[in-house]
Amino acid sequence: MKPELKPLFLERIKKLLPNDEDLNSFLEILKKPLIKSIRCNTLKISPEELKKRLESLGWKIKQLFKEYPEIMVVEGKYVDNKKDDSYVNNNHQSASDSEHRLVELEPGELGRSLEHILGYYYVQEIASMLPVLALRPEPGELVLDLAAAPGSKTTQLAAFMKNTGAIIANDINLKRLKILASNMERCGVLNAIITKKDGIVLCKRLKENGFLFDKILVDAPCSGEGTLRSSPVTYEMWNPKTIKILSRLQKALLASAIGILKPHGEIVYSTCTHAPEENEEVVNFVIKEFQDVKIESINLPIKYRSGITEWNGNNYNQEVKKSCRIYPQDNDTEGFFIAKFRRIK
């Protein structure tokens, strides 16, 4: 049993989802476990070859998006009805329902496989993959991942860039940086430099030394309201005061990052929360304060909703609608928020 939502949080969600059916769908999806999703690490193996290898283990693999074959869902594994042993399909063909049945993977099985240890895939929630899909870094570019640990998006950036160009992967937490380094090594990332700095201080230093970036990802620290399905501790930690503190930090981080963006460069801001103070309010701040930065429309492969333009009596610029709200009930994912900006001069 998961904890009850705090009354004030529930009140805020009701404002965001005023339709009763929508609200009930949101509350129901929180009770369900996340689907098991992975991202093929194309630095080491093709999606086609990985799919064959995993199917040979008896795993049932589904590729959700034609444009992004690296995004996969592990729907379960086939076991022999007679022997109850894991089914190994050496010919990579579908198992017969009369001879085999589909069961869930064992806890930790995704992380114990040889393919995972070899870095052929990264266990990553689908919504978490979307910010990099929005940023779309190109081979040879200079990219900053301002809050990089534990490395899911850094390794995804490197795959997009085919291990060319350069990524500065920064975080302030040493423990998380160790995990980042481990994940980069496992995934064969060769084009990234790890730095340990406060994000605002790092951007200031880089600007002083003339470093400007083609692409920047600000996957900002947030209140984590979108992670209730995978992180029950969020129920207990949620606090409206924390939201206000984080909103100020997020604005400062994003403003600092904009200062080191090349002309015509792009920056993606993302959070795993639903709180408008951490999402649309931050986007509205950028639109208001930076005349040479424009918000861009985003095309994502899943259902998303437009950013809201009013919250608790505060009205936001209509351009904020170009940002994307991702609710868990819409795609059976976690919750996320994504906005993309371009420097126009």
N, C-alpha and C positions, 0 to 999 in steps of 0.2 A: 504493500500500500504506500502510495506517495503521499507526502504531507498535503494539507489543505492550503490553498492559495490565501495569502494575506488579504483581508477585506479591501484595503486601499488599492492593492494591485488588481484585484478583481474589478473594482470600480473603474479603474483606468482602462482595463481591457474592454469593459462594456461600452466605454466612450469610443474606443477605436473600432469596435465591432458592434454597432447598435442593432443590427439585424439578429433576432433571437436564434434563427437557424444557424447563422454564421458563428455566433458566440458558442452555441452548444457544440458545433463541430470542432471548434478550437478546444473547448474543455474536454471533449471526448478523446481527441488525438493525443492529448497530454498523458492519457492513461496507457497508451500503446507504446511498445518498444520501437526504437528506430529500425528501419530496414538496414541490412548490412551492405554498405556500399564501399567500393574501393576504386582507386584511380590507377590505371596502368601507368607505370613509369616508362615512358617511351624513350628515355635515355638508355635503357637496357634491353627492352623487348617490345615487340609490336603488340597491339591489342589482339590481333588475330592469334598470334602464337601463345600469348598468355591465356587467352580463353581456352585454347586447346589443352594447355597444361592443366588448368584448373578443372576442366571437364574430365580429364583423365583421372582426377582424384574422386570423381563422382559428384562434383559440385555442379549445381544448376546455375548457369550464368546468364544474365540478361543485360544487354546493352540498350540503354534507354534512348540515346540520341544519335542519329545517323551522323551528324556533324562532329560529334565528340565520342568516337568509339572507345576512347580510353576510360570513359565513365561506365562502371559496371556495378550491377547489384548481384550479390550472392543470395539466391532465393532459398538455398538449402543444399542438402546432399542426398544422394540416393543410397539406400541401404537394401541389401538382399532380404527379401521377405522370409526366406528359408533359413539363411545362416545369420541374418541380422548383422552382417559385416558391412563395412563401407564398400560401396560398389565402385569398382574401377573400370571405367569405360575406355579401354585401350584404343578403340577404334573411333573415339570422339563422336559416338552416335547417341541419340536420345535413348534413355533407358525405358524399358517397357513397364507400364504401370502395373501389369499383372504380375511381374516378377520382382519389381522393386518399388519402394515407397520413398517419398520425399520427406526428410526430417530436417529440423534446424541444425545448424552447425553447433558443436559443443562450445561452451564458454572459452574464449581465448584461442579457438582453433584458427581464426583468421591470422592471428599474430604468430602462431607456431609453425605455420607452413614453411617449407623450404623456399617457396617462391617469395614469401614476404621477407624472410631472412636475407635472401639474395638481392632484395631491393627491386624486385620486378613489379611490385605494387605498393601503394600507400593506402592504409586504411583511413578513409576520409569521408566525412558526411557530405552529401551532395550539395547542400546549400553553401557549405564552406568552400566548394570549388568555384563558385560563381564569380567572386570578385576578380580572380585572375582571368576568367573567360571575358569579363567586361573590360579588363585592362588590355588584354591581348598584346603582350610584349613581343617584339620581333627579334630574330637573330641579329646579334651585333650591337644591340642597344645597351645603354647604360641605365640600370634600373635600381631603385632604392626600395627595399622592403623595411619600412620604418619600425614595425613591431613584429619581428619575424618568427620568434619561437612559438611553438616547437618545430616548425619547419614545413608544415603541410603546403602552404602557399609558396614558400621559397623553392621547394623542390618542383612544384608545379610551374613556377616562373622559369626555372632552369630548363624544364622540358620544352616549354613553348619556345625558348631561345636556342634550343639545340646545343646547350652548353657553350654558346659563344657569347660575345659581349661581356658584360660584367654586372653582377648583382652585389650590392652592399646589403647584407642581412644583419639588421641591428636589433638588439633587445637590451634591456637594462638588468634583467634577472639572470644571475649567473647559473642557477640551477637549470633554468629553462634553456639557457644558451648551450649547456652541455648536451641536452636532448636534441637541440637544433643541429649541433655539430655531428652527433651520432646519426641522425636521420639523413643529413647531407652526404655523409660518408657511405651509408648503406645504399643510398639512391644513386651514387656516382656523380654527384654534382661537382663540377670542376671550375665553374665560372663565378663562384661566390666568395666574398670576403666577409667574415663575421666581425662585427664591432659590438662593443659593450658600452653604450652611452645612453644617457637620458636623450630621448628623441629630439627635444627642442634644442638642447645643447649641441647635439650632433649636427642638426641642420644649420645652426649658426656657424659652427666650425667649417662645415663644407662650403657655405656661402662665402666666408672670409677667404677661403683658399680657391675660390673660383670654380667649384664643382657644380655643374648643372646636369640634370637628369632628363632622359627621354620619357621615362615612365616612373611613376611613384605609386606604391601601394601603402595606404594608411589603414590597415586593419586594426582599428583602435581598441584599446582596453575599454570595456563597457560593462554594464550591469548584468548582461547575460540572460535577459528575459527569454531569448529564443532557444536557450539550451535546457529548458525545464524537462524535456523528455529524456535527456542523457545525463543530466546533472541535478539530481534531487536537492543537493545542498543549496542550489539557487533559490529554492522556496524559502529557506531559512535566512539566507544572506540578503535577500532583496530589501532595499531601504530607499525611500524617496530622497533622503539627504545625499546618499551616495550618487544618485542620478545627477543631482545638481553639481556635485563636485566633478564627476566624470565629464559632464557637458563642458565645463570650463577647460578641463585638460584637453579634451578632443578638439575644441576650437583652437587652442594654442598649438597643438601638434599639427593640425591641418594647415594653419596659417604659416607655420615654420616650413612645412614641406613645400608649400606653394612658392616660397621664396627661393627655392633651388630647382624650380622646374624650368626647362628650356622653353623658349618661344615655340608655340604649337605643341608643346609636350602635354602629356595627359596624366591625370592623377585620379585614382579610385579611392574613395572613402567607404569603408564598410564597418558594420558592427553586427553582433549577434544578439541584438536587443530590439524590442518594439517601442521603447520609450522615445517619444517625439523630441524630448529635450536633448537626446543624444543623437538624433537622426535629422529630422527636418529643420530643427532649430540650428544645428551646426551648418547644414547646407545653406539655410537662409543667411547665416552670418557671412559665409563666403561670398554669396551673391551680392550682399550689401557692401562688404568691405573691399572687395577686389574687382575693380572695374575691368581689368584685363584678363579675367578668368570667367569663362562661361560654362554653365552646366550642359552636359550632352545627354541625348537620349541613349538608352541602353537596350540592346536586344539580347534577351536571355532565353535559354531553351526550355524554361519551365514557366508556370503561371506566376505572374507577379502583379502587384497593385501599385497604382501611382502614389507618390508621396502626398501627405495631407497638407492642407494650406491653412489650417486653423487648429489651435490647441489651447484649451484653458484660457480663452480670451485673447490669445496672441495670434495675429494674422501674419502669414508668411507669403513671400513673393510667389506668384503663380508658377514661375519656372521650377519651383520645388517639386511640382508634379512629375518632372522628368526622372526623379529618383525612384527607386524600386523597393517596395515593401514585400517581403516574402513571409507568408504565414504558414505554419506547419500543416494546417488542415487542407491547404490548397494543393500540396504536392507530396504529402507524407514525408516531410523533411523537418529539419529544425527551422527556427525563425531567423531571418537575416534582413539587413537593410544595405542597399548599395547605391552610391551616387558617383557619377563620373564627371570630371571637369577637364577643360582644355584651356591652356593659356593661349590667348589669341594674338599676342604680340610680345 
